[in-house]
Amino acid sequence: MQITRLVLKNWRNFRDIDVELSDRVFIVGANASGKSNLLDALRFLREVAKPGGGLQSSLSHRGGLSKVRCLSARTDPDVEIAVEMDLGSTGKWRYEIGLTQQVRGYRLPILRFENVYQGDRLILNRPNDDDRKDELRLTQTHLEQISSNAEFRDVARFLESIRYLHLVPQLLRSSEIYKSPAAPDDPYGRNFLELIARTPEKTRKSRLKRIEAALRQAVPQMRDLTDTKDEAGTPHLEVLYEHWRPRAGRQQEDQFSDGTLRLIGLFWSLLDGDSPLLLEEPELSLNTAIVRHLPRLFDQVHRRRNSQIFLTTHSWDLLSDKGIGGEEVIVLKPSSEGTQATVASSKKEIRELLEAGMSMADAALPYTAPALLEQFHLFA
């Protein structure tokens, strides 16, 4: 099951984009071009569909509709998101949502439309007669309501299953310092150790064993990755590090390197289900030799688990893998009218370079460099 197409209108950086998606989706672009914001459109749909979430809560977490509306929006400021999905046995689906603001009253965000198609058959078309009689109904989607989504519950469950983890090592090591409530779904891993501890024991032990085997290829002195709890019941990760002394020394997560923690978070995410996985710059804190192996790792995960993977990256090493095809890469290019999103294979210049044997790093990354970067050194 996967998302096959994404259409955004007035969503954050994007005035109007329409891109087809593959099994692996590499998103490249300059800083502030909208890589994270493109992923956030999928996270938004996940939060809307998730029990306990919903439209109003999801927008509130983002500062309201005005904060997600594209700055380039002009006379047509409504925000729209559409996704096409292949859900296997139940076929192909399309979910569309349009958002606007109440003209009077509390000025709440409301639905301008909400449509669901199964193939070419229209399943849901809002607003309907009941919505027109009571505008407050438009403050909620049918996607989030169990009583209303029976005909397309597969869509709701699929969108709800989208996964995102951008583990911040400092946050994991010192979670007690950060007193504010965790963000919805804990996207930055503050409670990652609690997540591991809540996993059924058999599954938890199996995953940690597989992660240890993979980690030993990158961190040769490390062995015996286990989970444990201290006297207060607080969960920890623990490993043995071999050194010159006869007996290896035990270390817990507060002594792990940033790269080790991020690899553990990455491997756990790859093993945690087969729904679409959203990753931001997985190359951070990792040795370049490890980074060069990530595309092959993602390909193997897809083949074994049929899991779709989205990732943003700036990494030349990651994109130097010649197994990455032009149809797998989305190139973002900022402009005064919002960021443009183009599948790399649709650009003649990039396609010709790939056909000549160059890697995606050589063919596509130069298009993401800021135009005035040559003057960067003048700061000094």
MARKOL-393946 format. One record per residue (C-alpha): residue in one letter; x, y, z. Coordinates in steps of 0.05 Angstrom, whole numbers, plus 32768, in hexadecimal, padded with zeros to 4 digits. Layout:
# MARKOL-393946
AXYZ/...
# end
This chain:
# MARKOL-393946
M800080008000/Q801B80447FEE/I800D808C7FDD/T801480947F91/R800680DE7F88/L8006811E7FB1/V7FE481607F9E/L7FED819F7FC8/K7FCF81E37FBF/N7FE3821D7FEC/W800281ED801F/R803D82118041/N8073821B800C/F804A81FE7FD4/R801B82297FAA/D800881EF7F7C/I802C81AC7F73/D801881687F58/V804B81307F5C/E804880E57F51/L806A80BB7F86/S8092807A7F83/D80A480447FB5/R80DF806E7FCE/V80D880B97FCD/F811780E47FD4/I8107812E7FDE/V813F815F7FCF/G814281AA7FD0/A816481E77FEE/N815B81FB8036/A811582168043/S80FC81FC8000/G80C681D38023/K80E1818C802A/S80C781848071/N808681A8805F/L807981778027/L807E813E8059/D805381658089/A801881628059/L801881178063/R8022811E80AE/F7FE7814D80AF/L7FB9811A808E/R7FD380E680BF/E7FC0811280FA/V7F7B812280DD/A7F6C80D780D5/K7F8980C28118/P7F5880B58152/G7F5E80EE8183/G7F79811C814C/G7F4C813B8118/L7F4C817980EC/Q7F4881AF8121/S7F7E8190814D/S7FAD81848112/L7FA781CD80FA/S7FAD81E88141/H7FF081C3814A/R800881E8810D/G7FF2822D8124/G7FB0822E80FD/L7F9D823180B4/S7FC0827380A8/K8003825480BC/V7FFE821B8089/R7FE382468051/C80188256801C/L8032829D801E/S802C829F7FD2/A7FE182927FD5/R7FBB82CA7FB4/T7F7182D07FA2/D7F6582857FAF/P7F81827A7FF4/D7F5F82388006/V7F8E81FF8019/E7F8681BD7FF4/I7FA581787FFC/A7F98813A7FD2/V7FB880F67FD5/E7FAF80BA7FA8/M7FBB80767FC8/D7FC2802E7FB1/L7FA680057FEB/G7FB07FC17FCC/S7F737F957FD4/T7F427FCF7FD9/G7F5F7FF27F9B/K7F71803A7F8C/W7F5680747FB4/R7F5980C07FB4/Y7F4E80EC7FF0/E7F4581387FE7/I7F3D816E801A/G7F3581BA8012/L7F3A81E9804D/T7F2182308056/Q7F0F825F808F/Q7ECB827080AC/V7EB582B48093/R7E8F82C380D4/G7E8B82AA811B/Y7EC982898139/R7EF0828B80F8/L7EFE824180FE/P7F20821A80C6/I7EEA81F380A1/L7EE581C48066/R7ED981E38022/F7ED5819C8008/E7EE58154801B/N7EE3811F7FE4/V7EF380D57FE2/Y7EF880AB7FA3/Q7F0180607F9D/G7F1C80597F56/D7EED80867F2E/R7EB3807E7F5E/L7EA280B97F8A/I7E98809F7FD2/L7E9480E17FF8/N7E8481277FE0/R7E8181608013/P7E63818F8023/N7E21816A8020/D7DDB81818033/D7DE78174807E/D7E27819D807B/R7E0381D8805B/K7DCF81D78092/D7E0381D780C9/E7E4781F680B7/L7E6781DD80F8/R7E66819780D9/L7E9C81B180AA/T7ECC81BB80E4/Q7ED6816F80E2/T7EE9814080AA/H7EC580FE809E/L7F0B80DF809C/E7F1280E880E7/Q7ECC80CF80F9/I7EC180848100/S7E76808E80F9/S7E8080AF80B5/N7EBB808C8094/A7EA18045808F/E7EA380458043/F7EEB805C8040/R7F0780458083/D7F428024805F/V7F57806A804A/A7F5280858091/R7F7A804A80AD/F7FAF80508078/L7FBA809A8083/E7FB9809080CE/S7FF0805C80C6/I8023808C80A7/R8062808D80D2/Y809380C580E1/L80CF80C6810F/H810780FA810E/L812D80E5814C/V8152811E816E/P818980FE8199/Q818E813781CB/L8143813481D7/L814580E981E4/R818180ED8213/S81648126823D/S8119811E8236/E810F8131827F/I812A81778271/Y80F38186823F/K80B68192826A/S808581A78234/P80558173821A/A8070814881E2/A80598159819B/P8021812E8180/D803A80E88171/D807F80FB818C/P80A081068148/Y80E481188165/G80EE80DB8192/R80E980FA81D7/N80C380BC81EE/F80E4808B81BE/L80FD805F81F8/E80B6805A8213/L809E804681CE/I80D1800D81CD/A80BD7FF88214/R80737FF68201/T80807FC781C7/P806E7F7E81D6/E80AA7F5A81F2/K80B27F2781BA/T80AF7F5C8184/R80DB7F8B81AC/K81127F5781B7/S81107F41816E/R81167F888154/L814F7F9A8184/K81747F5B816F/R816E7F6E8125/I81827FB68133/E81BF7F9E815A/A81D57F728120/A81CF7FAE80F1/L81F17FDE8121/R822D7FB1812A/Q823D7FBD80E0/A8241800880EE/V825980078136/P82867FC9813A/Q82967FCE8185/M824D7FCE8199/R82277F8F81AC/D81ED7F7681D6/L81BA7FAD81CA/T81837FA481FE/D814C7FCC8220/T814A7FD3826B/K812A7FFC82A2/D814A801F82DD/E8131801D8325/A80FD80538316/G80E1802B82DC/T80FE805A82A7/P810E80348266/H815480368249/L817C80178211/E81BE7FF68223/V81F87FD981FD/L823C7FBB820A/Y82787FDF81EC/E82B67FB581E3/H82F87FD781F5/W833E7FC5820C/R83277FAC8250/P83147F628254/R82CB7F708262/A82A27F9F8236/G82847FDE8255/R823A7FE98259/Q821D802B823E/Q81D78047823C/E81B780758209/D81D180B5822B/Q8217809E8216/F8205808881CF/S821D80B38196/D81EB80DC816E/G81F680AF8132/T81E98070815B/L81A8808B8177/R819080A38132/L81A0805F8114/I8179803B814B/G813E806A813D/L8143805E80F2/F8148801280F7/W810E80108129/S80E3803A80F9/L80F3800C80BF/L80DE7FCF80E7/D80A07FEF8105/G806A7FDF80D2/D80617FE28086/S803C8025807F/P805D8062805E/L8099807B8085/L80AE80C58085/L80F780D48093/E811B81178097/E816581188085/P817580D1809D/E81BE80DF808D/L81C6810E80C9/S81FE80FA80F9/L821180BE80CF/N825480AC80B0/T825380B78065/A8262806D8058/I8222805B807D/V81FB80918059/R820E80738015/H81ED8032802A/L81AA8050803E/P8188804E7FFA/R819780047FF3/L817D7FF9803A/F813C801E802A/D81347FF57FEA/Q813C7FB4800F/V81097FCA8044/H80D77FDB800D/R80E17F997FEA/R80D97F70802A/R80A27F98804C/N80837FBD8011/S808C7FFD8039/Q808D80408016/I80C4806F802E/F80C680BB8027/L810680E0803A/T812281258035/T816D812D802A/H81A6815C801A/S81D881238017/W8205811B7FDA/D821C80D87FF6/L81D580BD7FFD/L81C080D37FB7/S820080B87F97/D81E180737F96/K81D580667F4C/G819A80397F5C/I817080777F6B/G814380847F2F/G812B80C77F15/E80E380B47F23/E80F580AD7F6E/V810E80F37F79/I80E681337F83/V810D81737F77/L80F481B17F9B/K810481F67F7F/P80EE82357FA4/S80D282717F7F/S80AD82B17F8E/E806C828C7F7E/G807A82527FAD/T80A582147FA8/Q80A081E97F69/A80A4819E7F70/T80BC81747F35/V80C9812A7F2E/A811281277F19/S810680FA7EDD/S80D7812E7EBF/K811081607EB8/K813481557E76/E8178816D7E90/I8177813E7ECC/R815C81047EA3/E8194810B7E70/L81CA810D7EA6/L81AD80CE7EC6/E81AB80AB7E82/A81F480BE7E79/G820580967EB8/M820880CD7EEC/S81EC80C47F32/M81B080EB7F4D/A81E181137F78/D8205812C7F39/A81C581357F10/A819381537F41/L81B681737F7C/P81D581AC7F54/Y818D81C47F44/T818081CD7F8F/A81BB81FC7F9C/P81A682447FAD/A81B482737F73/L81DE82A47F9B/L820782727FC2/E824882897FA2/Q824282C87FCC/F823B82A1800D/H828482AB8021/L827B82F78020/F825D82F28066/A82A582EF8080/
# end
